Amino acid sequence: MRTVSWGFRFRAREWLDRSWIVVPALYIVAALALGRLIPSLESGDVGPFGLSLDRDSARSILEAVAGGMIAFTGLVVSVAVVVVQFGASQYTPRLVLRFRRDTVVKNALGIFIAPALYALVSLVDVGDGDVPNLTVAVAVLLLVSAVFAFFALVARLLDLLRPRRLYDQLREGCEQAIDQVYPRPFDDTAGDPATALPSAGDPISFHGRSGVLSALDRAALVEIATAAGTTIEVLLPVGSYVHHGCPLFRLRGEASAEPPHKALERAAIVAEERTLTQDPAFAIRAIVDIAIRALSPAVNDPTTAVQGLDVLEAILQLLARRDLGASLIADPDGMPRVLYPAPDWPDLVDLALTEIRFYGANSHQVTRRMRALLAELFAAVPPARRPVIEAQVALLDAAVIRAHPDPGERALALTADHMGLGGHAPS
């Protein structure tokens, strides 16, 4: 069934993305297989690249590779954990998952442990037969690969700690989530989709494992609603915390058959934390968290907050052209089957700007960049959405007036500047 396969694929993909077992395990299996295969291919006294060793030297090299790489892997894992801890404290704990999902980190860990396992298994076959020149040559190649993997891992960890890189990753994930949640262009004539539906019945409580509603198997919900001859309304947006007994669904109109509650609960994918798949607000939340932590007195890095505003402007520009808020999903015959809530334009603008404005009112960089953001957003958004921008401008002005009693400082802070400081006001 297509609906079941989507939910299964989502859960499987999430597990694979978060797991640090699968990718290293593949390297372990390959190393064990090579450790048994390569010694069986030995022939003659000269190996690849003219390598010619005696048996004791070959054994010493393999032992050194095995012992050294095991210790080296432990050291690298310790360093990676320290980097993750630093990133979580410097930016936001919500970014720990980005390290867990990174494929370079997973492959590097597998490459580090592979030479040690290969050498250990190969030592079993270093006996009275041919001198293991080929075996040693392969061990050296694996060791060289581990060195290059170490360089790649260090570069990756440093790259993942750059604010601009983090912001870009979140922006890309947010844009994909926007396409999922808000696929339709803005239409100021469209009303609330719930008004076109029949009256709602009693809520259906959730009785599964408590956690965060990380996604909805919307195709499964459409099939369930079609089979029951009704419309299913989801009461909580993706990203909300749901617990045992929490009202999560209700039916709109009379149903020809009672939808199975277990099937409804399976369609609500509950996890330990939010994901970007159907939750663009989570990406905005993470960007704002990085920005306001940079504005804390302990860090005092307004430039990082300005970089966050750069990305938030791009996201808000994209959202301004989409039909936001609650959405309806229809079946192939055009009948409305699923109504799900999602943040509207005022909600998303407040989420993106309120806390940065509050914590950054004392920073000229932040207020000037935010004023430029609002000016460009006002010029780009449809007229129906401009009152929200006007309200944000008024709030920014009030915050600057409170933070800067000196008229000269206030005038400087109220000037729009796309670069924060050192740029020009948008024309």
Order of alpha helices (4+ residues) and beta strands (2+ residues): alpha-alpha-alpha-alpha-alpha-alpha-alpha-beta-beta-alpha-beta-beta-beta-alpha-beta-alpha-alpha-beta-beta-alpha-alpha-alpha-alpha
